[in-house]
Amino acid sequence: MPAASQPASREKSPTAAAPAKGTPGAGLSAVQRALRKLGLLRDIDFALYLPMRYEDETQIVRLADVRDGETAQIEAVVTASEVVYRPRRQLIVTVDDGSDTCQLRFFNFYPSQQKQLAVGARVRLRGEVRGGFMGRTIMHPTVKAAGTELPQALTPVYSTIAGLAQPVLRREVRSGLARALLDETLPQGDAWQPAWDLRRSLNFLHYPAPDVAMATLEDHSHPAWQRIKAEELLAQQLSQLQARGERAAQRAPVLARRAGNDSLVEQLMAVLPFALTGAQRRVVEEIGHDLAKVVPMHRLLQGDVGSGKTVVAALAAALCIDAGYQCALMAPTEILASQHFGKLVGWLDPLLERRGLRVAWLTGSQKKKERETMEAALESGEAALVIGTHAVISEKVRFKNLALAIVDEQHRFGVAQRLALRGKAQGGLEPHLLMMSATPIPRTLAMSYYADLDVSTLDELPPGRTPVVTKLVADHRRDEVIERIQSQLEQGRQVYWVCPLIEESEAVDLRNATATRDELADVLGEAVRVGLLHSRMPTAEKAAVMAEFSAGQLHVLVSTTVIEVGVDVPNASLMVIEHAERFGLSQLHQLRGRVGRGAAASACVLLYSPNEGGRVGEAARARLRAMAETSDGFEIARRDLEIRGPGEFLGARQSGAPLLRFADLATDTRLLEWARELAPRMLQSHAQLAQRHIDRWLGSRSEYLKA
């Protein structure tokens, strides 16, 4: 396969021309603006905008040969045409192709369509033929003049938006594909060479031959699809490795670990009320090795629910403080940040006081005076560690010498937010970055989306954690669940009850947290205190409720998903999740992790509401089945990836990270392995080809991978 030697073209589309100066998009037509919304700017963008399905307009069939429910193309003569107004305004047309008759119905139509479908006109029609009491019908068929030449390929149908009709989009894609520079960027002599080249693959996928096996297009197993997926995966690997290389040129503070009794790390380990697991010790060593380098650490710490990520973060912070620098820990919610603060203050504050240092707390709900005090402590260096929410990256927050940024539940933060935290360092240095996630990453996802990261895994749970039994219970058996709650309360235990809504909604028929709290309080009696927690409550009120529950003053806590992460109440032994079929798999697993944190046997009840047929949807059924069959977070993550796909799994649509459009990480492992093996060699020996490959596939989107 020859490697291209031509320079990359500008690859711009005349239709999608650059906007005029001033307001972005000014001077563009409606079509141009619509194309820009779809990300169609360069010729190569059009070429890579592949159809979501196809229509077969290559042959005419007799109406008598079409079975009810089939989609077909016929040519027929209009024998009757009228507009009726009852039961609603519609255009009804009768056609006859010589073998059978059929009725066409249009609820939305224009005068031009009436003229096109005048009695006596011969037309070409395509649509689904339905049988019925009134005879055969096609609803809103596509209509063309009869007698025109039939296409030689299947007709592509593209994903589009309002204001951009299929014929227009097809014309623009065809034009962009014809102009696009599709020279080869794969180096010669590679061990595996795709069977089809890029231009042949794209031409075929836009306009497949009518005799193609449709299954190979639908499951992306056709050689043309294999070529496209291989190129996409290679572009992603190249961009990730390029980002890693660019970070290697940056400089960060060297945070060498102290030895002896003067070491804050050693002092912290001495006061911890538990021994570290082998996995925790290994991960702390990996982090310490990174922090001792002049190159910024860029590490993901992943671990299942309850694996002990917080203490690893505390030890990393201690190592940073030991070296004379500051550390920031940012969490997505105040409840999670508060849980971190409570633990780290208890462990570190007594040790820091001896050094004249402290732990600061920053959230958006703080009173002005308290916030200003914390900000001053950070700027002076008195606060060696700050824990908080997005408030940590506020413009007013200034550090004396930030050297380590820790981001918990990192997938909940956008690219800009992570960059803002990294930008708080001084002196032209980059802070080390430790990202934590309680959602374990499946191997194929780590190979793909985290190729530029070092990954540490806590694959061992601390001793004393009890297995959580998971039960699926239909809503009509709620009385049994109430009995189980009463049994747990009699044993002195506490209970969570999670609802998907705060208040009653007319839009969906779901039990809500407020009504459930009232119902449980009534059923369980005055001796049982039932609390309510949700995101709309004032911060102080939420904190008070959590404090009461943690202290055992509340027996049952009815909550929304604000308790999903970070909440640690060892005495809580039962979790009930209302309308479990409405929650995501990762979310269900995180909620289940709120129990089983003590020595008592614990259970999670997934209370689901089947439809009138006694069933739940296919995806919901898969989620509930996975929860009942395994408590292994890595297996849960693998199944979640299969159900949702990588974009939803990573929260990438929120973060802005580019998604794989064509490759499937669950089935394309072989292609991913090929791309991982080729990418480093290509960057080293064919740097120009590698850059052209990245630009072709990712364009400016590759910048997201560097955040």
Residue, then its C-alpha position, 0 to 999 in steps of 0.5 A: m500500500p503506497a504511502a502518500s507524498q503529497p502535502a495535505s490539502r486545505e480540504k474546505s467545502p465551498t458550501a461550508a465556507a468560513p464565517a465572515k468576520g465578527t459574529p461566529g457564523a455571520g454571513l452563512s446560509a441556513v444550509q451552511r449553519a446546519l452543516r457546521k452544527l453537524g461538524l461538517l467543515r472540511d472535505i474530509d469531514f464530509a467524506l467521513y460522515l457515513p450513512m446511518r442506514y440505506e434505502d434500496e432504490t435500485q429496482i422497481v417491484r410489482l405491488a402485488d409481489v410486496r408483502d404487507g410490512e415490507t418497504a418497496q419501490i413501485e411505479a404507478v399511475v394516480t387514479a384518484s386524488e383528494v383532500v379530506y378534512r375528517p377526522r383530520r386534514q390529509l391528502i389521500v391518493t389512489v395509485d395503480d401499477g397494473s398488478d394491484t392498487c394502493q392508497l397513499r396518505f399525507f398528513n403534511f403536504y404542500p400544493s406542489q405535492q398535490k400537483q405532482l400527484a394529480v390524476g393521470a400522473r405516473v410516479r415512482l413511490r417508495g415506502e412501507v406497504r401496510g395492509g388494513f381493513m380499507g386496503r393497502t396503504i403507504m403513509h408519507p411515501t417518497v415521491k419522484a417522477a417516473g421514468t428516471e434512470l435507476p441508481q446503481a447503488l443503495t441510497p445513503v440515509y444520513s443523520t441530520i437536523a432540522g432545516l437540512a433535508q436528505p437530498v441537500l445533505r446527500r449532495e454536500v456529502r457527495s461533493g465533499l467526498a469527491r474533493a477530499l484528499l484520501d491519500e494513504t497515511l498508513p506506512q508500508g510494510d506493516a504486518w497487517q494491511p487492510a484489504w481495502d484502501l481508504r478511498r475505496s472503503l469510503n466510496f463503498l460505504h457511502y454508495p454500496a452495491p445493491d447485492v452487498a450482504m446487508a448484515t456486513l454493513e449493519d454489524h460493521s464486519h465488511p472489509a470497508w468497515q474494517r479499514i475505517k475502524a482501523e484508521e479511527l483507532l489508529a488516529q486515537q492512539l496516535s493522538q493519545l501518545q502524542a499528548r503523552g509526549e508533549r506532557a513529557a516536555q513539561r516540568a513539574p515540582v520534584l516531590a521526593r519522599r522524606a525518610g524517618n520520623d520527620s516524614l509526614v507520610e510515615q506519621l500519617m501511616a502511624v496514626l491510621p486506625f487500620a493497616l493498608t492493604g497490599a494494593q494500597r501500598r503498591v499504588v502509593e509506591e507507584i504515585g510516589h515514584d511519579l511525584a519524584k520525577v520532574v515530568p508531571m504525573h498524569r495518573l488515574l487511580q481506579g478502584d471499586v467501591g470501598s477499596g480505599k482510594t481516599v487514604v491513598a489520596a491522603l498519603a499522596a497529599a502528605l508526600c506533597i506537603d512533606a516536600g514543601y508544596q500545596c495540594a488541592l483535592m476537588a470533588p464534584t459534590e459538596i457531600l462527597a467533598s465533605q466526606h473527604f474533608g471529614k476524613l482528611v482533617g481527622w487524619l492530617d490536621p493534628l499532624l499539620e498543626r505541629r508545622g503551623l499548617r492546616v487543611a482548608w475547605l472551599t465550596g460555593s455555599q460558604k459565607k463570604k468571611e469564611r471563604e475569604t479566610m480560606e483563600a488568604a490561607l491558601e495564598s499565604g501557604e498556611a493551608a497546605l491542603v484544600i478540599g472542595t468543589h468547583a469553588v477550588i478553581s474560582e478565579k479568586v483562588r490563588f495558591k502559593n505553590l500548588a504541586l499536586a491536584i487530585v480530582d475525584e470522580q474525574h469523569r464528572f468534570g469537564v475538560a475546561q474544569r480540569l485544565a483550570l485546576r492544573g492552571k493554578a500552579q506558579g512559576g511556569l510549572e505544571p502540577h502533578l495530576l492524580m485522577m480518581s474514579a470509583t468506576p473501574i475501567p474495562r481493559t479495552l476502554a483503558m487501552s483506548y481512552y486512557a492510552d495517555l495515562d498511567v493507571s493504578t488499580l486498587d484490586e483488593l478490598p480492605p478486610g472486614r468489608t461484608p459481601v452485599v446480597t442483592k435482591l430483585v423485588a417487584d413493586h407489588r411486594r413492597d410490604e415484604v421490603i417494609e418488613r425487612i426494614q423493620s427487622q433491620l431497625e430492631q437489630g439497631r441497624q440503619v437503612y437507605w431508601v433511594c428514589p429517582l425524583i424529589e417531588e411528584s411529577e406529572a410527566v412520569d409515574l414514579r414514586n418520589a422522595t418526599a412522598t416516600r419519606d411521609e409514607l415510611a414515617d407513617v408505616l414505621g411509627e413515631a419511634v422511627r426517625v425518617g430523614l429526607l435528603h436531596s440536591r435542592m436542600p440548602t447546603a447547611e440542611k443537607a450537612a445537618v441531615m447527613a450528620e444526624f444519619s452518621a450519628g445514628q440519630l436518623h434510622v432511615l434516610v430517604s434520599t435521591t442519588v446525592i448519596e451515590v458516592g462518598v457517603d460512609v455510614p458503617n451501621a447502615s446495612l440495607m439499601v432499597i432502590e426505588h424504580a431501580e429499572r430507571f437507574g444506570l448500572s454504574q449508578l446502581h453499583q455505586l449506590r449499593g456500595r453505601v452498605g456493607r461498610g461495616a461488620a453486619a450482613s448487608a443487602c441491597v433491594l432493587l425495587y422495580s416496576p414492571n409494565e402492564g405486561g409484567r416486564v421491563g425494557e431490555a436494557a433495564r433487564a440487562r442492568l438488573r440481571a448484572m446487579a443480581e449476578t455480580s458485585d465485582g466492579f470490573e465485571i459491572a463496568r464491562r457489562d455497563l460498557e456493552i450496554r451503554g457504549p463508551g460515550e455514556f460510560l465515560g461521561a464523554r458527551q459532558s466532558g467534550a472528549p471525542l468519541l469513537r464514531f465507528a469502532d466498537l471496543a467490545t468487538d474490535t479488540r484485534l484492531l485496537e491491539w494493532a493500532r496500539e502496536l503500530a502507533p508508537r512506531m509510526l510516531q517515531s519513524h513516520a512522524q509526518l504521516a502520523q500527524r496527517h493521520i491525526d489531523r484527518w481524523l480528529g482535527s481540533r478535537s485532538e486537543y481534548l485528549k491533551a487535557 
